Amino acid sequence: MYFGGEIKDIEIYRNQQRPGFDEQYHKVRFILQSNGIEPVQVDIWVHPNYPENNLVKVAKTFLHRRLLDLVELASEDIYQPQEVDAIWQTVKS
């Protein structure tokens, strides 16, 4: 099963007060969309010492690692796609 997805929007908020930190950070907001689920908003904080022209690329790098961690968590004790299809066929009958 593959449903696809995309980053629908990227917003950059420069020099924002990051909770728990004294200095300001840039906040990069991603709106992630995949068929069948509501859009997911993810905010990534990027230190202003990173070059301005690499801000989104750095934020995507941080986002990528966090999404991989979530995939690993979500992959525990799940069905394989063919098992889900078999369950669906049983329910439909």
PDB file of N, CA, C and O in Angstrom:
ATOM      1  N   MET A   1       0.836  -1.172   0.000  1.00  0.00           N
ATOM      2  CA  MET A   1       0.000   0.000   0.000  1.00  0.00           C
ATOM      3  C   MET A   1       0.886   1.241   0.000  1.00  0.00           C
ATOM      4  O   MET A   1       1.764   1.383   0.851  1.00  0.00           O
ATOM      5  N   TYR A   2       0.660   2.116  -0.932  1.00  0.00           N
ATOM      6  CA  TYR A   2       1.392   3.369  -0.989  1.00  0.00           C
ATOM      7  C   TYR A   2       0.390   4.473  -1.282  1.00  0.00           C
ATOM      8  O   TYR A   2      -0.328   4.415  -2.280  1.00  0.00           O
ATOM      9  N   PHE A   3       0.340   5.461  -0.434  1.00  0.00           N
ATOM     10  CA  PHE A   3      -0.657   6.513  -0.580  1.00  0.00           C
ATOM     11  C   PHE A   3      -0.077   7.827  -1.075  1.00  0.00           C
ATOM     12  O   PHE A   3      -0.832   8.730  -1.435  1.00  0.00           O
ATOM     13  N   GLY A   4       1.226   7.955  -1.103  1.00  0.00           N
ATOM     14  CA  GLY A   4       1.842   9.187  -1.564  1.00  0.00           C
ATOM     15  C   GLY A   4       1.697  10.312  -0.570  1.00  0.00           C
ATOM     16  O   GLY A   4       0.966  10.204   0.415  1.00  0.00           O
ATOM     17  N   GLY A   5       2.375  11.354  -0.828  1.00  0.00           N
ATOM     18  CA  GLY A   5       2.313  12.503   0.051  1.00  0.00           C
ATOM     19  C   GLY A   5       3.157  13.623  -0.510  1.00  0.00           C
ATOM     20  O   GLY A   5       3.907  13.443  -1.469  1.00  0.00           O
ATOM     21  N   GLU A   6       3.023  14.765   0.098  1.00  0.00           N
ATOM     22  CA  GLU A   6       3.800  15.904  -0.353  1.00  0.00           C
ATOM     23  C   GLU A   6       3.858  16.951   0.744  1.00  0.00           C
ATOM     24  O   GLU A   6       3.049  16.957   1.671  1.00  0.00           O
ATOM     25  N   ILE A   7       4.830  17.829   0.615  1.00  0.00           N
ATOM     26  CA  ILE A   7       4.898  18.996   1.471  1.00  0.00           C
ATOM     27  C   ILE A   7       4.096  20.077   0.755  1.00  0.00           C
ATOM     28  O   ILE A   7       4.505  20.583  -0.290  1.00  0.00           O
ATOM     29  N   LYS A   8       2.957  20.419   1.331  1.00  0.00           N
ATOM     30  CA  LYS A   8       2.044  21.352   0.672  1.00  0.00           C
ATOM     31  C   LYS A   8       2.494  22.803   0.807  1.00  0.00           C
ATOM     32  O   LYS A   8       2.254  23.612  -0.090  1.00  0.00           O
ATOM     33  N   ASP A   9       3.134  23.132   1.899  1.00  0.00           N
ATOM     34  CA  ASP A   9       3.465  24.521   2.128  1.00  0.00           C
ATOM     35  C   ASP A   9       4.649  24.597   3.080  1.00  0.00           C
ATOM     36  O   ASP A   9       4.819  23.750   3.956  1.00  0.00           O
ATOM     37  N   ILE A  10       5.454  25.619   2.891  1.00  0.00           N
ATOM     38  CA  ILE A  10       6.550  25.899   3.803  1.00  0.00           C
ATOM     39  C   ILE A  10       6.460  27.376   4.162  1.00  0.00           C
ATOM     40  O   ILE A  10       6.453  28.243   3.288  1.00  0.00           O
ATOM     41  N   GLU A  11       6.393  27.644   5.450  1.00  0.00           N
ATOM     42  CA  GLU A  11       6.376  29.015   5.934  1.00  0.00           C
ATOM     43  C   GLU A  11       7.598  29.227   6.813  1.00  0.00           C
ATOM     44  O   GLU A  11       7.973  28.339   7.578  1.00  0.00           O
ATOM     45  N   ILE A  12       8.212  30.378   6.713  1.00  0.00           N
ATOM     46  CA  ILE A  12       9.392  30.683   7.517  1.00  0.00           C
ATOM     47  C   ILE A  12       9.070  31.874   8.416  1.00  0.00           C
ATOM     48  O   ILE A  12       8.641  32.931   7.951  1.00  0.00           O
ATOM     49  N   TYR A  13       9.289  31.675   9.712  1.00  0.00           N
ATOM     50  CA  TYR A  13       9.117  32.736  10.695  1.00  0.00           C
ATOM     51  C   TYR A  13      10.497  33.010  11.285  1.00  0.00           C
ATOM     52  O   TYR A  13      11.029  32.211  12.055  1.00  0.00           O
ATOM     53  N   ARG A  14      11.062  34.144  10.913  1.00  0.00           N
ATOM     54  CA  ARG A  14      12.428  34.466  11.331  1.00  0.00           C
ATOM     55  C   ARG A  14      12.440  35.119  12.709  1.00  0.00           C
ATOM     56  O   ARG A  14      11.530  35.856  13.090  1.00  0.00           O
ATOM     57  N   ASN A  15      13.518  34.814  13.442  1.00  0.00           N
ATOM     58  CA  ASN A  15      13.796  35.458  14.732  1.00  0.00           C
ATOM     59  C   ASN A  15      12.624  35.364  15.697  1.00  0.00           C
ATOM     60  O   ASN A  15      12.105  36.372  16.176  1.00  0.00           O
ATOM     61  N   GLN A  16      12.224  34.141  15.968  1.00  0.00           N
ATOM     62  CA  GLN A  16      11.116  33.865  16.875  1.00  0.00           C
ATOM     63  C   GLN A  16      11.658  33.430  18.236  1.00  0.00           C
ATOM     64  O   GLN A  16      12.742  32.857  18.340  1.00  0.00           O
ATOM     65  N   GLN A  17      10.886  33.716  19.260  1.00  0.00           N
ATOM     66  CA  GLN A  17      11.259  33.267  20.594  1.00  0.00           C
ATOM     67  C   GLN A  17      10.916  31.786  20.720  1.00  0.00           C
ATOM     68  O   GLN A  17       9.745  31.405  20.696  1.00  0.00           O
ATOM     69  N   ARG A  18      11.936  30.967  20.854  1.00  0.00           N
ATOM     70  CA  ARG A  18      11.738  29.529  21.007  1.00  0.00           C
ATOM     71  C   ARG A  18      11.548  29.214  22.485  1.00  0.00           C
ATOM     72  O   ARG A  18      12.388  29.578  23.308  1.00  0.00           O
ATOM     73  N   PRO A  19      10.449  28.537  22.829  1.00  0.00           N
ATOM     74  CA  PRO A  19      10.212  28.218  24.244  1.00  0.00           C
ATOM     75  C   PRO A  19      11.397  27.468  24.861  1.00  0.00           C
ATOM     76  O   PRO A  19      11.897  26.490  24.305  1.00  0.00           O
ATOM     77  N   GLY A  20      11.828  27.955  26.025  1.00  0.00           N
ATOM     78  CA  GLY A  20      12.915  27.315  26.749  1.00  0.00           C
ATOM     79  C   GLY A  20      14.301  27.781  26.354  1.00  0.00           C
ATOM     80  O   GLY A  20      15.288  27.299  26.909  1.00  0.00           O
ATOM     81  N   PHE A  21      14.404  28.707  25.408  1.00  0.00           N
ATOM     82  CA  PHE A  21      15.691  29.207  24.944  1.00  0.00           C
ATOM     83  C   PHE A  21      15.719  30.726  25.084  1.00  0.00           C
ATOM     84  O   PHE A  21      14.704  31.400  24.913  1.00  0.00           O
ATOM     85  N   ASP A  22      16.897  31.246  25.398  1.00  0.00           N
ATOM     86  CA  ASP A  22      17.044  32.695  25.549  1.00  0.00           C
ATOM     87  C   ASP A  22      17.175  33.412  24.217  1.00  0.00           C
ATOM     88  O   ASP A  22      16.673  34.524  24.049  1.00  0.00           O
ATOM     89  N   GLU A  23      17.854  32.771  23.268  1.00  0.00           N
ATOM     90  CA  GLU A  23      18.053  33.437  21.985  1.00  0.00           C
ATOM     91  C   GLU A  23      16.936  33.086  21.011  1.00  0.00           C
ATOM     92  O   GLU A  23      16.197  32.122  21.207  1.00  0.00           O
ATOM     93  N   GLN A  24      16.830  33.886  19.964  1.00  0.00           N
ATOM     94  CA  GLN A  24      15.792  33.664  18.974  1.00  0.00           C
ATOM     95  C   GLN A  24      16.244  32.658  17.920  1.00  0.00           C
ATOM     96  O   GLN A  24      17.432  32.538  17.619  1.00  0.00           O
ATOM     97  N   TYR A  25      15.275  31.945  17.372  1.00  0.00           N
ATOM     98  CA  TYR A  25      15.502  30.940  16.337  1.00  0.00           C
ATOM     99  C   TYR A  25      14.589  31.252  15.161  1.00  0.00           C
ATOM    100  O   TYR A  25      13.643  32.030  15.281  1.00  0.00           O
ATOM    101  N   HIS A  26      14.883  30.640  14.036  1.00  0.00           N
ATOM    102  CA  HIS A  26      13.954  30.666  12.914  1.00  0.00           C
ATOM    103  C   HIS A  26      13.058  29.437  13.040  1.00  0.00           C
ATOM    104  O   HIS A  26      13.527  28.344  13.357  1.00  0.00           O
ATOM    105  N   LYS A  27      11.787  29.628  12.791  1.00  0.00           N
ATOM    106  CA  LYS A  27      10.847  28.497  12.814  1.00  0.00           C
ATOM    107  C   LYS A  27      10.403  28.249  11.381  1.00  0.00           C
ATOM    108  O   LYS A  27       9.897  29.149  10.710  1.00  0.00           O
ATOM    109  N   VAL A  28      10.596  27.016  10.919  1.00  0.00           N
ATOM    110  CA  VAL A  28      10.160  26.636   9.581  1.00  0.00           C
ATOM    111  C   VAL A  28       8.973  25.695   9.751  1.00  0.00           C
ATOM    112  O   VAL A  28       9.083  24.642  10.379  1.00  0.00           O
ATOM    113  N   ARG A  29       7.855  26.086   9.190  1.00  0.00           N
ATOM    114  CA  ARG A  29       6.614  25.304   9.316  1.00  0.00           C
ATOM    115  C   ARG A  29       6.353  24.566   8.006  1.00  0.00           C
ATOM    116  O   ARG A  29       6.286  25.161   6.931  1.00  0.00           O
ATOM    117  N   PHE A  30       6.210  23.258   8.135  1.00  0.00           N
ATOM    118  CA  PHE A  30       5.888  22.395   7.005  1.00  0.00           C
ATOM    119  C   PHE A  30       4.452  21.918   7.159  1.00  0.00           C
ATOM    120  O   PHE A  30       4.029  21.568   8.261  1.00  0.00           O
ATOM    121  N   ILE A  31       3.708  21.900   6.078  1.00  0.00           N
ATOM    122  CA  ILE A  31       2.381  21.287   6.063  1.00  0.00           C
ATOM    123  C   ILE A  31       2.514  20.029   5.211  1.00  0.00           C
ATOM    124  O   ILE A  31       2.736  20.103   4.003  1.00  0.00           O
ATOM    125  N   LEU A  32       2.374  18.874   5.858  1.00  0.00           N
ATOM    126  CA  LEU A  32       2.530  17.584   5.192  1.00  0.00           C
ATOM    127  C   LEU A  32       1.151  17.031   4.862  1.00  0.00           C
ATOM    128  O   LEU A  32       0.250  17.033   5.702  1.00  0.00           O
ATOM    129  N   GLN A  33       0.997  16.557   3.632  1.00  0.00           N
ATOM    130  CA  GLN A  33      -0.295  16.035   3.184  1.00  0.00           C
ATOM    131  C   GLN A  33      -0.101  14.653   2.583  1.00  0.00           C
ATOM    132  O   GLN A  33       0.802  14.426   1.778  1.00  0.00           O
ATOM    133  N   SER A  34      -0.964  13.739   2.990  1.00  0.00           N
ATOM    134  CA  SER A  34      -0.991  12.407   2.413  1.00  0.00           C
ATOM    135  C   SER A  34      -2.451  12.026   2.230  1.00  0.00           C
ATOM    136  O   SER A  34      -3.297  12.371   3.055  1.00  0.00           O
ATOM    137  N   ASN A  35      -2.741  11.322   1.158  1.00  0.00           N
ATOM    138  CA  ASN A  35      -4.125  10.933   0.884  1.00  0.00           C
ATOM    139  C   ASN A  35      -4.726  10.164   2.053  1.00  0.00           C
ATOM    140  O   ASN A  35      -4.121   9.223   2.566  1.00  0.00           O
ATOM    141  N   GLY A  36      -5.902  10.568   2.464  1.00  0.00           N
ATOM    142  CA  GLY A  36      -6.636   9.824   3.482  1.00  0.00           C
ATOM    143  C   GLY A  36      -6.443  10.308   4.897  1.00  0.00           C
ATOM    144  O   GLY A  36      -7.119   9.814   5.799  1.00  0.00           O
ATOM    145  N   ILE A  37      -5.540  11.265   5.139  1.00  0.00           N
ATOM    146  CA  ILE A  37      -5.393  11.804   6.490  1.00  0.00           C
ATOM    147  C   ILE A  37      -5.423  13.328   6.419  1.00  0.00           C
ATOM    148  O   ILE A  37      -5.155  13.928   5.378  1.00  0.00           O
ATOM    149  N   GLU A  38      -5.749  13.921   7.529  1.00  0.00           N
ATOM    150  CA  GLU A  38      -5.752  15.379   7.608  1.00  0.00           C
ATOM    151  C   GLU A  38      -4.317  15.893   7.464  1.00  0.00           C
ATOM    152  O   GLU A  38      -3.376  15.202   7.855  1.00  0.00           O
ATOM    153  N   PRO A  39      -4.138  17.082   6.916  1.00  0.00           N
ATOM    154  CA  PRO A  39      -2.786  17.647   6.837  1.00  0.00           C
ATOM    155  C   PRO A  39      -2.146  17.726   8.220  1.00  0.00           C
ATOM    156  O   PRO A  39      -2.825  17.939   9.224  1.00  0.00           O
ATOM    157  N   VAL A  40      -0.842  17.552   8.252  1.00  0.00           N
ATOM    158  CA  VAL A  40      -0.086  17.586   9.497  1.00  0.00           C
ATOM    159  C   VAL A  40       0.862  18.778   9.439  1.00  0.00           C
ATOM    160  O   VAL A  40       1.612  18.949   8.478  1.00  0.00           O
ATOM    161  N   GLN A  41       0.814  19.586  10.471  1.00  0.00           N
ATOM    162  CA  GLN A  41       1.712  20.741  10.567  1.00  0.00           C
ATOM    163  C   GLN A  41       2.884  20.364  11.455  1.00  0.00           C
ATOM    164  O   GLN A  41       2.691  19.860  12.561  1.00  0.00           O
ATOM    165  N   VAL A  42       4.094  20.605  10.981  1.00  0.00           N
ATOM    166  CA  VAL A  42       5.292  20.324  11.753  1.00  0.00           C
ATOM    167  C   VAL A  42       6.160  21.578  11.751  1.00  0.00           C
ATOM    168  O   VAL A  42       6.498  22.112  10.694  1.00  0.00           O
ATOM    169  N   ASP A  43       6.517  22.039  12.946  1.00  0.00           N
ATOM    170  CA  ASP A  43       7.404  23.185  13.087  1.00  0.00           C
ATOM    171  C   ASP A  43       8.802  22.689  13.446  1.00  0.00           C
ATOM    172  O   ASP A  43       8.972  21.874  14.352  1.00  0.00           O
ATOM    173  N   ILE A  44       9.788  23.191  12.726  1.00  0.00           N
ATOM    174  CA  ILE A  44      11.180  22.841  12.971  1.00  0.00           C
ATOM    175  C   ILE A  44      11.931  24.122  13.316  1.00  0.00           C
ATOM    176  O   ILE A  44      11.847  25.115  12.593  1.00  0.00           O
ATOM    177  N   TRP A  45      12.658  24.092  14.414  1.00  0.00           N
ATOM    178  CA  TRP A  45      13.444  25.241  14.841  1.00  0.00           C
ATOM    179  C   TRP A  45      14.854  25.133  14.278  1.00  0.00           C
ATOM    180  O   TRP A  45      15.488  24.081  14.364  1.00  0.00           O
ATOM    181  N   VAL A  46      15.336  26.223  13.703  1.00  0.00           N
ATOM    182  CA  VAL A  46      16.668  26.259  13.116  1.00  0.00           C
ATOM    183  C   VAL A  46      17.432  27.437  13.724  1.00  0.00           C
ATOM    184  O   VAL A  46      16.949  28.569  13.729  1.00  0.00           O
ATOM    185  N   HIS A  47      18.611  27.155  14.226  1.00  0.00           N
ATOM    186  CA  HIS A  47      19.440  28.201  14.827  1.00  0.00           C
ATOM    187  C   HIS A  47      19.841  29.212  13.756  1.00  0.00           C
ATOM    188  O   HIS A  47      20.151  28.821  12.631  1.00  0.00           O
ATOM    189  N   PRO A  48      19.840  30.491  14.081  1.00  0.00           N
ATOM    190  CA  PRO A  48      20.158  31.516  13.082  1.00  0.00           C
ATOM    191  C   PRO A  48      21.608  31.510  12.602  1.00  0.00           C
ATOM    192  O   PRO A  48      21.936  32.218  11.650  1.00  0.00           O
ATOM    193  N   ASN A  49      22.474  30.736  13.231  1.00  0.00           N
ATOM    194  CA  ASN A  49      23.861  30.644  12.751  1.00  0.00           C
ATOM    195  C   ASN A  49      23.970  29.882  11.433  1.00  0.00           C
ATOM    196  O   ASN A  49      24.975  30.003  10.732  1.00  0.00           O
ATOM    197  N   TYR A  50      22.942  29.094  11.086  1.00  0.00           N
ATOM    198  CA  TYR A  50      22.966  28.421   9.785  1.00  0.00           C
ATOM    199  C   TYR A  50      22.783  29.476   8.695  1.00  0.00           C
ATOM    200  O   TYR A  50      22.035  30.437   8.878  1.00  0.00           O
ATOM    201  N   PRO A  51      23.461  29.298   7.568  1.00  0.00           N
ATOM    202  CA  PRO A  51      23.339  30.291   6.490  1.00  0.00           C
ATOM    203  C   PRO A  51      21.890  30.448   6.027  1.00  0.00           C
ATOM    204  O   PRO A  51      21.155  29.471   5.886  1.00  0.00           O
ATOM    205  N   GLU A  52      21.509  31.677   5.801  1.00  0.00           N
ATOM    206  CA  GLU A  52      20.138  32.010   5.388  1.00  0.00           C
ATOM    207  C   GLU A  52      19.710  31.260   4.139  1.00  0.00           C
ATOM    208  O   GLU A  52      18.568  30.809   4.049  1.00  0.00           O
ATOM    209  N   ASN A  53      20.611  31.121   3.172  1.00  0.00           N
ATOM    210  CA  ASN A  53      20.242  30.467   1.912  1.00  0.00           C
ATOM    211  C   ASN A  53      20.090  28.947   2.059  1.00  0.00           C
ATOM    212  O   ASN A  53      19.643  28.283   1.124  1.00  0.00           O
ATOM    213  N   ASN A  54      20.452  28.394   3.212  1.00  0.00           N
ATOM    214  CA  ASN A  54      20.290  26.951   3.459  1.00  0.00           C
ATOM    215  C   ASN A  54      19.230  26.656   4.509  1.00  0.00           C
ATOM    216  O   ASN A  54      19.097  25.517   4.958  1.00  0.00           O
ATOM    217  N   LEU A  55      18.486  27.661   4.897  1.00  0.00           N
ATOM    218  CA  LEU A  55      17.538  27.519   5.999  1.00  0.00           C
ATOM    219  C   LEU A  55      16.531  26.388   5.768  1.00  0.00           C
ATOM    220  O   LEU A  55      16.353  25.539   6.642  1.00  0.00           O
ATOM    221  N   VAL A  56      15.882  26.364   4.624  1.00  0.00           N
ATOM    222  CA  VAL A  56      14.871  25.336   4.361  1.00  0.00           C
ATOM    223  C   VAL A  56      15.518  23.963   4.236  1.00  0.00           C
ATOM    224  O   VAL A  56      14.959  22.972   4.705  1.00  0.00           O
ATOM    225  N   LYS A  57      16.672  23.893   3.618  1.00  0.00           N
ATOM    226  CA  LYS A  57      17.350  22.599   3.466  1.00  0.00           C
ATOM    227  C   LYS A  57      17.773  22.031   4.822  1.00  0.00           C
ATOM    228  O   LYS A  57      17.650  20.829   5.059  1.00  0.00           O
ATOM    229  N   VAL A  58      18.265  22.886   5.703  1.00  0.00           N
ATOM    230  CA  VAL A  58      18.617  22.441   7.060  1.00  0.00           C
ATOM    231  C   VAL A  58      17.364  21.976   7.789  1.00  0.00           C
ATOM    232  O   VAL A  58      17.375  20.930   8.439  1.00  0.00           O
ATOM    233  N   ALA A  59      16.287  22.743   7.686  1.00  0.00           N
ATOM    234  CA  ALA A  59      15.038  22.366   8.357  1.00  0.00           C
ATOM    235  C   ALA A  59      14.508  21.036   7.822  1.00  0.00           C
ATOM    236  O   ALA A  59      14.039  20.201   8.596  1.00  0.00           O
ATOM    237  N   LYS A  60      14.579  20.832   6.503  1.00  0.00           N
ATOM    238  CA  LYS A  60      14.144  19.550   5.929  1.00  0.00           C
ATOM    239  C   LYS A  60      15.003  18.396   6.439  1.00  0.00           C
ATOM    240  O   LYS A  60      14.505  17.290   6.652  1.00  0.00           O
ATOM    241  N   THR A  61      16.286  18.656   6.631  1.00  0.00           N
ATOM    242  CA  THR A  61      17.179  17.622   7.165  1.00  0.00           C
ATOM    243  C   THR A  61      16.751  17.230   8.571  1.00  0.00           C
ATOM    244  O   THR A  61      16.694  16.044   8.898  1.00  0.00           O
ATOM    245  N   PHE A  62      16.449  18.226   9.406  1.00  0.00           N
ATOM    246  CA  PHE A  62      15.970  17.937  10.765  1.00  0.00           C
ATOM    247  C   PHE A  62      14.618  17.220  10.719  1.00  0.00           C
ATOM    248  O   PHE A  62      14.384  16.273  11.470  1.00  0.00           O
ATOM    249  N   LEU A  63      13.734  17.678   9.833  1.00  0.00           N
ATOM    250  CA  LEU A  63      12.423  17.051   9.670  1.00  0.00           C
ATOM    251  C   LEU A  63      12.567  15.593   9.245  1.00  0.00           C
ATOM    252  O   LEU A  63      11.883  14.719   9.778  1.00  0.00           O
ATOM    253  N   HIS A  64      13.435  15.337   8.309  1.00  0.00           N
ATOM    254  CA  HIS A  64      13.664  13.981   7.803  1.00  0.00           C
ATOM    255  C   HIS A  64      14.017  13.024   8.942  1.00  0.00           C
ATOM    256  O   HIS A  64      13.446  11.938   9.039  1.00  0.00           O
ATOM    257  N   ARG A  65      14.945  13.417   9.792  1.00  0.00           N
ATOM    258  CA  ARG A  65      15.359  12.543  10.898  1.00  0.00           C
ATOM    259  C   ARG A  65      14.189  12.287  11.840  1.00  0.00           C
ATOM    260  O   ARG A  65      13.997  11.159  12.296  1.00  0.00           O
ATOM    261  N   ARG A  66      13.414  13.312  12.132  1.00  0.00           N
ATOM    262  CA  ARG A  66      12.282  13.143  13.051  1.00  0.00           C
ATOM    263  C   ARG A  66      11.208  12.247  12.442  1.00  0.00           C
ATOM    264  O   ARG A  66      10.607  11.429  13.140  1.00  0.00           O
ATOM    265  N   LEU A  67      10.968  12.401  11.145  1.00  0.00           N
ATOM    266  CA  LEU A  67       9.987  11.538  10.492  1.00  0.00           C
ATOM    267  C   LEU A  67      10.460  10.089  10.463  1.00  0.00           C
ATOM    268  O   LEU A  67       9.654   9.173  10.627  1.00  0.00           O
ATOM    269  N   LEU A  68      11.755   9.870  10.257  1.00  0.00           N
ATOM    270  CA  LEU A  68      12.283   8.500  10.315  1.00  0.00           C
ATOM    271  C   LEU A  68      12.076   7.898  11.700  1.00  0.00           C
ATOM    272  O   LEU A  68      11.733   6.722  11.823  1.00  0.00           O
ATOM    273  N   ASP A  69      12.284   8.700  12.740  1.00  0.00           N
ATOM    274  CA  ASP A  69      12.049   8.214  14.100  1.00  0.00           C
ATOM    275  C   ASP A  69      10.581   7.838  14.294  1.00  0.00           C
ATOM    276  O   ASP A  69      10.273   6.827  14.927  1.00  0.00           O
ATOM    277  N   LEU A  70       9.676   8.653  13.748  1.00  0.00           N
ATOM    278  CA  LEU A  70       8.246   8.356  13.865  1.00  0.00           C
ATOM    279  C   LEU A  70       7.865   7.103  13.085  1.00  0.00           C
ATOM    280  O   LEU A  70       7.041   6.309  13.539  1.00  0.00           O
ATOM    281  N   VAL A  71       8.466   6.927  11.911  1.00  0.00           N
ATOM    282  CA  VAL A  71       8.211   5.717  11.117  1.00  0.00           C
ATOM    283  C   VAL A  71       8.635   4.486  11.907  1.00  0.00           C
ATOM    284  O   VAL A  71       7.930   3.477  11.931  1.00  0.00           O
ATOM    285  N   GLU A  72       9.784   4.577  12.547  1.00  0.00           N
ATOM    286  CA  GLU A  72      10.262   3.442  13.344  1.00  0.00           C
ATOM    287  C   GLU A  72       9.291   3.126  14.476  1.00  0.00           C
ATOM    288  O   GLU A  72       8.994   1.959  14.733  1.00  0.00           O
ATOM    289  N   LEU A  73       8.799   4.156  15.151  1.00  0.00           N
ATOM    290  CA  LEU A  73       7.829   3.942  16.229  1.00  0.00           C
ATOM    291  C   LEU A  73       6.523   3.357  15.702  1.00  0.00           C
ATOM    292  O   LEU A  73       5.955   2.444  16.301  1.00  0.00           O
ATOM    293  N   ALA A  74       6.053   3.890  14.578  1.00  0.00           N
ATOM    294  CA  ALA A  74       4.784   3.432  14.015  1.00  0.00           C
ATOM    295  C   ALA A  74       4.891   2.038  13.405  1.00  0.00           C
ATOM    296  O   ALA A  74       3.870   1.388  13.181  1.00  0.00           O
ATOM    297  N   SER A  75       6.095   1.574  13.133  1.00  0.00           N
ATOM    298  CA  SER A  75       6.290   0.280  12.491  1.00  0.00           C
ATOM    299  C   SER A  75       6.247  -0.893  13.467  1.00  0.00           C
ATOM    300  O   SER A  75       6.250  -2.053  13.055  1.00  0.00           O
ATOM    301  N   GLU A  76       6.208  -0.589  14.745  1.00  0.00           N
ATOM    302  CA  GLU A  76       6.162  -1.651  15.744  1.00  0.00           C
ATOM    303  C   GLU A  76       4.781  -2.288  15.757  1.00  0.00           C
ATOM    304  O   GLU A  76       3.766  -1.596  15.844  1.00  0.00           O
ATOM    305  N   ASP A  77       4.752  -3.607  15.669  1.00  0.00           N
ATOM    306  CA  ASP A  77       3.519  -4.384  15.789  1.00  0.00           C
ATOM    307  C   ASP A  77       2.444  -3.931  14.794  1.00  0.00           C
ATOM    308  O   ASP A  77       1.332  -3.577  15.186  1.00  0.00           O
ATOM    309  N   ILE A  78       2.792  -3.947  13.510  1.00  0.00           N
ATOM    310  CA  ILE A  78       1.826  -3.585  12.473  1.00  0.00           C
ATOM    311  C   ILE A  78       1.637  -4.759  11.515  1.00  0.00           C
ATOM    312  O   ILE A  78       2.433  -5.697  11.494  1.00  0.00           O
ATOM    313  N   TYR A  79       0.570  -4.686  10.725  1.00  0.00           N
ATOM    314  CA  TYR A  79       0.338  -5.662   9.674  1.00  0.00           C
ATOM    315  C   TYR A  79       1.171  -5.306   8.443  1.00  0.00           C
ATOM    316  O   TYR A  79       1.514  -4.144   8.227  1.00  0.00           O
ATOM    317  N   GLN A  80       1.482  -6.294   7.663  1.00  0.00           N
ATOM    318  CA  GLN A  80       2.084  -6.074   6.354  1.00  0.00           C
ATOM    319  C   GLN A  80       0.949  -5.694   5.395  1.00  0.00           C
ATOM    320  O   GLN A  80      -0.199  -6.065   5.636  1.00  0.00           O
ATOM    321  N   PRO A  81       1.247  -4.960   4.309  1.00  0.00           N
ATOM    322  CA  PRO A  81       0.185  -4.531   3.394  1.00  0.00           C
ATOM    323  C   PRO A  81      -0.700  -5.678   2.898  1.00  0.00           C
ATOM    324  O   PRO A  81      -1.918  -5.522   2.818  1.00  0.00           O
ATOM    325  N   GLN A  82      -0.108  -6.817   2.567  1.00  0.00           N
ATOM    326  CA  GLN A  82      -0.920  -7.941   2.083  1.00  0.00           C
ATOM    327  C   GLN A  82      -1.831  -8.496   3.179  1.00  0.00           C
ATOM    328  O   GLN A  82      -2.903  -9.025   2.884  1.00  0.00           O
ATOM    329  N   GLU A  83      -1.413  -8.379   4.438  1.00  0.00           N
ATOM    330  CA  GLU A  83      -2.263  -8.820   5.542  1.00  0.00           C
ATOM    331  C   GLU A  83      -3.478  -7.890   5.692  1.00  0.00           C
ATOM    332  O   GLU A  83      -4.593  -8.346   5.944  1.00  0.00           O
ATOM    333  N   VAL A  84      -3.247  -6.604   5.537  1.00  0.00           N
ATOM    334  CA  VAL A  84      -4.349  -5.646   5.613  1.00  0.00           C
ATOM    335  C   VAL A  84      -5.335  -5.908   4.480  1.00  0.00           C
ATOM    336  O   VAL A  84      -6.547  -5.882   4.692  1.00  0.00           O
ATOM    337  N   ASP A  85      -4.819  -6.163   3.273  1.00  0.00           N
ATOM    338  CA  ASP A  85      -5.684  -6.476   2.137  1.00  0.00           C
ATOM    339  C   ASP A  85      -6.510  -7.741   2.400  1.00  0.00           C
ATOM    340  O   ASP A  85      -7.692  -7.795   2.062  1.00  0.00           O
ATOM    341  N   ALA A  86      -5.893  -8.737   2.994  1.00  0.00           N
ATOM    342  CA  ALA A  86      -6.601  -9.983   3.296  1.00  0.00           C
ATOM    343  C   ALA A  86      -7.704  -9.756   4.329  1.00  0.00           C
ATOM    344  O   ALA A  86      -8.798 -10.309   4.212  1.00  0.00           O
ATOM    345  N   ILE A  87      -7.411  -8.943   5.334  1.00  0.00           N
ATOM    346  CA  ILE A  87      -8.429  -8.610   6.350  1.00  0.00           C
ATOM    347  C   ILE A  87      -9.586  -7.874   5.676  1.00  0.00           C
ATOM    348  O   ILE A  87     -10.752  -8.157   5.952  1.00  0.00           O
ATOM    349  N   TRP A  88      -9.264  -6.940   4.800  1.00  0.00           N
ATOM    350  CA  TRP A  88     -10.291  -6.165   4.096  1.00  0.00           C
ATOM    351  C   TRP A  88     -11.188  -7.086   3.277  1.00  0.00           C
ATOM    352  O   TRP A  88     -12.409  -6.932   3.283  1.00  0.00           O
ATOM    353  N   GLN A  89     -10.595  -8.029   2.582  1.00  0.00           N
ATOM    354  CA  GLN A  89     -11.368  -8.972   1.762  1.00  0.00           C
ATOM    355  C   GLN A  89     -12.295  -9.809   2.642  1.00  0.00           C
ATOM    356  O   GLN A  89     -13.430 -10.090   2.256  1.00  0.00           O
ATOM    357  N   THR A  90     -11.821 -10.204   3.814  1.00  0.00           N
ATOM    358  CA  THR A  90     -12.636 -10.990   4.748  1.00  0.00           C
ATOM    359  C   THR A  90     -13.822 -10.160   5.245  1.00  0.00           C
ATOM    360  O   THR A  90     -14.942 -10.662   5.345  1.00  0.00           O
ATOM    361  N   VAL A  91     -13.568  -8.907   5.549  1.00  0.00           N
ATOM    362  CA  VAL A  91     -14.628  -8.030   6.065  1.00  0.00           C
ATOM    363  C   VAL A  91     -15.664  -7.739   4.997  1.00  0.00           C
ATOM    364  O   VAL A  91     -16.858  -7.689   5.292  1.00  0.00           O
ATOM    365  N   LYS A  92     -15.225  -7.545   3.755  1.00  0.00           N
ATOM    366  CA  LYS A  92     -16.142  -7.243   2.653  1.00  0.00           C
ATOM    367  C   LYS A  92     -17.056  -8.418   2.321  1.00  0.00           C
ATOM    368  O   LYS A  92     -18.176  -8.214   1.851  1.00  0.00           O
ATOM    369  N   SER A  93     -16.595  -9.638   2.556  1.00  0.00           N
ATOM    370  CA  SER A  93     -17.368 -10.822   2.173  1.00  0.00           C
ATOM    371  C   SER A  93     -18.541 -11.074   3.076  1.00  0.00           C
ATOM    372  O   SER A  93     -19.281 -12.036   2.873  1.00  0.00           O
TER     373      SER A  93
END
